[in-house]
C-alpha cells in the first residue's frame, strides 16, 4: 500500500477510529436488549413474544431504511446524517423510559432506535470500505467490531443500574451518555475524495482479495443473482445470531442459570460480556483472514464453526460456566458476517455506490431479526422447547457455509472474469477463486 502523503494515511486511520467510536455508541440498544426483556414484560404486563416485537422493529428499521440512508450519505456526506442518527439512537432510550404501553415501546425503542442506529451503521461501514480498498475486510471488521464490542463497556453498568435504579432511570442515563458520544464522533467524520482513493495501491501477491474496478449502481446490482444469493446467506446467518441475542435472557432463565454465580458474577451478564468481546474480536480477525485466503473460504470456516458451537452450547447450557463460555464461541462464529458480507459485496460490485449497495444487503439483517426474534419465540411457545429453534438455526449455519464454497465462489468467479479487476487483473488471478 502506498499513498501520496502522510496526511491521507493519517486521515483514513483517524476516520477508522471515529467510526469505531460511533459504532460502539450505538451497540447497546441491540446487545443489552436481553437485560430489559424481564423488567419490560413485568412493567407492561405482556408476553415475551409481544415484547420481542420491539427488538425486531429495532433491527427491521435499522436495516430496511438503510438503502435510503446509504443514498443520502453518498449524496450529502456523513457528518450531518450520522449526528442525526446519534440523536435518534440516544433519544430513543430517553423517550422509552417514559412509556406505559407496548405501542409506546415500539415507537421509541423500536422505531426511533432502529432509524438512528441504522443511519450510523450503514454510513460507517459504507465509508470504511471506501477508505480502505487495500484492507477492506480488516477495516469493515474493525468498525463492525465497535458495534459488537461496544456493549462490553455497558453490560455490567446497565445490569447494576437496572437492579439499583430501575429500567426507567437506566434508559435515561445511558441514552444521554451514548447519544452524546455518538454525536461527537460523527462530527469528525468525512468520506474520501476520488484523488485519495486513486493513490491506494493493492499488491496482488499479498492478498486473495480480488475486486472489480467497475462501480455497479444499485439497479445493476439488484439484477445480479450474486446479490440475491448473498442476501439469502446473510439472512440465514443473521437469524442465528439474532435468535441468540434476543432470546438469551429467556434461554438462561429456562435453563435456570441466569442468576447463578460464576467467578462471583451472575451467569447471564457474564455471558453477555464475554459475547461482546468475542463478537467484537471476530470481525476484524475474520476480515483480515478473508483478505488473505479469500472471502468464500473464510465464510466456510466461520459459518461452520458457528453451527458446531451453537450445537455444543445447547447441550451444555444447563451448566452456568459452560453457558457463559460457549456463548462466547457462538458469537465468535457469528459476528464476522458484518465484515465478510460488506467486503465481498464491495469486491463484487465496486466502491462508487458502496454505501447505497450495502444498504440493500443490510436489509437481510432485518429479515433475520423477525425470524430470530418473534418467530423463534413463537416456535418455542408452540413446542415448549428450545430444541426445534436450535435445530433450525444450526441447519441454516451449515447450509450457508456450504453455499459459500459450492455456489457463491463459482458465481463470483464467472462475474469477475467479465469485469476489470484489481488485486490481479489477469485470468489467473480470477481463477484463484477456484482454490
N, C-alpha and C positions, 0 to 999 in steps of 0.2 A: 504494500500500500504506500502510495505517495500522495502528497498534496502540494499545492503551490506555496504554502507557508504555514507557520505555526498558528496563525490566527484561525484558519479554518479547522485545524485539528483541535485546538483548544475549544473552539465554539461548539463543535459537534459533541465533544465529550461533556461539556457543560450542559448541553441540551439533554444528553442522556441522563445526567444527574437530576436535572429539573423534572424530566419525565418520570424518573423513578420515584421522586418525592410526591409528585402529583398522583401517581398510581397508588402509592401507599396510603394517601389521604382518602381515597375512595374505596378501599378494600373492605373496611369493617361492615358496611351495610350487608354485604353478601356473606362474609366469612365468620361473623359472630352472630348471624341470624339465629342459629340453634340455641343460643343463650336466651333469646327473647320469646321463643315459642311458648314456653310454660307460663311465664307471667302474663303474656297476652291472652292465651286461652282462658286463664283463670279470671283475668280482669274483664274480658268481654263476654265470658260465659258461652264460648263457641267451641266447635270441634277442632282438632288438629288439622284436618283436611281443609277446613274453611280458612284457618289462619295461614296455611301454606300457600293459599292463592296469592297472598301478599308477596311471597318470595318469587313466585312465578311472574307476577306483574313486574317486579323489580327487574328480573332478567329479560323478560319479553320486551319491555320498554327500553331497557338498556341496549337491546340488540336490534329490534325491528325498526327503530328510527335511525339506526346507525348509517344506512346509505345516505339519507338526507343530511345527517350531521357531518359525515365524511365529505360530502359535496360542498357544504358550506365552509368547512375548514380548508379544503383545497382552494376554494374560491376567495375567501376573505382572510385566511390566516388564523393561527391558533390562539392568539393572546386573548382576545375578547371572548370568543366562544368557550375556551377552556375555563376562563374566570366565571362565566355564567354557569358552566357545569358544576364548578366547586360550590357556588352559592346554592344551587338547587340541591346538590347532594347533602351538604351540611344542614340546609334549611329543612329538608325532608324529615330529619330526625327531630329537630326542634318542634316542628308542627305535629309530628306523630305523638309527641309527649302529651298533647292536649286533646287527643281524640277519645270518643266514647262509643264508637261503633265500628263495625267491620268496614263499612264504606269509607269512613274517615281514615282508617289504617291503609286501605287500598290506595286512596288518593294521595296520601302523604308519603309514607314509607315506600309504597309500591310505585306510584306514578311519578311523583317528583324525583324520588331517589333514582328510579330507573333512567329517566331522561338525563339527569345530571351526571350520573356515573358513566352513562353511555357516551356522552359528549367527550369526556376526558379519556375514556378507554380507547375508543376508536381513533381519536385525534392523536394521542401519544404514540400508539403503535404505528399508525399510518406515517407519522413523521419519522420514526426511527428507521423504518425500512428504507426511507429515502436518504436519511443522513448517513447510513452505513451500508451502501451497496456491496462493500467488500466483506462485511461481517454481519450480514443480515440476520442470520439465525441467532447469533450471540446478542446483538443489540435488541431484537424483538424479545428475546428471552430475558434480558436484563430488566427492561421496563415491565414486562409481564410478571417478573419476579416481585417487583414492587407491589403489584396487585395481590399476588399470592402470599407474599411475606409480610406485607404491611400490618395485617391484623395480629401478628405475633406480639406487637408492641401494645395492643389494646385489649387482647383477650382477657388476661388476668385483671387488669384495672377495671374493665367493664364488668367482669364477673363479680369482683368485690363490690363495685358500686351498686350493682343490682341487689346484692344482699344487704348492703348498708343503707342505701338511699332510695331504692325502688326504681322501676324502669323509667318512670317519667323524668326524674331528675337526671338519670343516667343519659337518656336520649338528648336532653337539652345541653348538658355539659359537653358531651363528646361531639355532638352535632356542631356546636360553635367552634370547638378546637379543630376538628378535622376540616371544616369548611374554610377556616382562616388559613390553614397550612396549604390547602389546595389552591386558594386564590394567589398566595404569594408565589408558589411555584409556577402557576400559569402565566403570571405577568412577565416572567423572564423568557418565555418560550417563543421560538420563531421557526419557520420552515427554511430549508436550504434553498439557495438560489441555483439556477441552472449552471452557472460557471463553476460553483463548488462541486457539484455532482460530477462534472466532466473531469475534475482533477483526480478523482479516486480511481486507482488502477487495481484491477483484480488479477492476481497471479494464478493462472490455472493450475500450475504444478503444485500449489499448496492447498487446493480446495477441490471438493467434489460439487461445490455449489455452482450450478450452471443455470444462467438466466437469459431471458430474451432481451434484446436491445429495444424491441418494439414496445410501445405503450398501448395496450388494448383499452378501449373505452368500456364502460360498464355494459352497454348493449352487446358489444362484441364478445365480451367475456361470458355473458349470460347465455349466449348461443352455443357455448362450448360444452360438450359432455364432461370435460375435466372439471369444470366448476361444479356441476351438479353432483359428480362423484365426491368431490371434496366436501360439498355441503352435507351429503348423507353421512359421510365418515365423521365429520365434526359433530353432527347432531348425535350420533350414537355415542361418541366419546364424551360429549357434554352431558348426556343423560346419566352416564355412570357417575361422574364426579359430583354433579349437582344433586343426584339422589343421596349420596353420602353426606354432602354439605347440609342439605335441607332436612334430612331425617336423622342426623347423628344424635341429636338430643333424645329423640324418641327411641332410637335403637339402643342407646346407652341405658335409658330407663327400663326398657323391656328386658334387657339382659342383666338388669339390676347391678350395674357397675358405675352409674353416673356420679354418685357421691362417695364411692369407695376411695379411700386414700391410697395413693401410690407415691412413694417417696415424700410423704407429707402433703400431697396435693390431691384434690379430687380428680378422679379419672377423666371426667368429661372435659373440663377446661385444660387439663394437661394434654389430652389428645388433641384438642383444638390448637393448642400452642405448638405442639410437635408438627401437626399438619401444616401450619403456616410456614414453618421452617423448610420442610421438605417440599412443599408446594411452591415455595419461592426458589429454592435451590435448583430444582429440576428444570426450570425454564431456561436459564442461561446455560446450564450444563448440557441438556439435550440439544439446545440450539447450537452450541459450539460443536457438539458431536456431529450434528447434521451438516454443518459446514465442512466437516472433514470426511464423512463417509456417505453423505447423500441423505436427502430428506426421507425417501421411502424406506431405506434400510433402517434409519433411526426410528421411524414410526413402527415398523415391525417389532423392533426390540422393546420400545417403550410401551406400546399398547398391549403386547403380550405379557409384559411384566405386570401391567395393571390388572389383566384378567386373572393371573395367578395369585397376586397379592390379595385381591378382594375375595377370592375363594377361600384362601387361608384365613383371612380376617373373620369371615363369617363363622368358621368352625371353632375359633378360639375367643370370640367376642365376649364370652361369659367370664373370662379371666380379665380383671381390670388392667393388669400390667400389659398383657398381650393386646388388649383392646386399644390401649394408648399407643404402643409401639408399632403395631401392624397398621394402624390407621395412617401413620406417617408414611409407611411404604406404599399404601394405596395412593396417597396423594403424590408421592414421588413418581408413580407410574401414570399419573393423570395430568398434572399441571403443565406438562410440556406441550400440550395441544396449543397453548397460547403463544408459543414461539414457533412451532413447526408449521401450523396452518397459515399464519400470515406470511411466513418466509416462503413457503412453497407456492403460495398464490402469487406473490410478487415476482418470484423467479419465473413463473409461467406466463404472467400477463403484464409484466413491466411496472416501472415506477411512476409513470406520468399521471396515472389516476389511482395510485396505490391506496390512498385513504378511502376514497369512494368505493373502490372494488372490495376492499376488506370489509367495509360496512355491510355489503351484501352477504359475504360469507359469515360474518359475525352473527347474522340473524339465526344461524344454526344453534347458537347458544340459547336463544330464546325458545326454540322448539325443544331443546334438551331440558330446559327448566320446567316446562309443562310436563314432560314425560317423567322427569326425575322428582318433581315436586308433588303436585296434587294427584297425578295419575298413579305414581308409586304409592302414595298414601292410600288411595282408593283400593289398589290391588292388595295392599297389606290389610286394609279393613275388611275386604271381601274374603280373604283367605285366612286371616288371623295369624299369619306367619310371615316373617321376612324372607323365608326360603325362596318363594317364587320371584320376589323382587330381585334378590341377588342372582338367581338363575338367569333372568332376563338381561341384567346389566353385564354379567360375565360373558354371556353369549355375544353381546354387542362388542365387547372389547376384543374378543378373539376374531370375530368376523372382520372388524376394522383393520386389525393387524394383517390379516391375510389379503384384504383388498389392497393394502398399500403396496405390496410387492407383486401381487398377481395381476392386478388390473390397473392401478394408478401408474405404476412405473412404465409399462409399455405404452399407455396412452400419452404420457408426458414425453416419452422418447420420440414418438411419432410427431407430436405437436412441435417440439423444439427442432426437429430435423427440418421443419418448414420455415423456421424463423432464424433471424440473425441472433447469435448467442454470444454472451461474454463468459469468460471462465473457460475458454476453449471453443473457438468458433468453428471447429472442424467437425467432420462427421465422427471422427474418433472420440472427441470429447462428448458429443451427444450419445454416442454408443456406450460410453462408460456407465450410463444409466442402466444398462442391462446387467451390470455386475453387482 
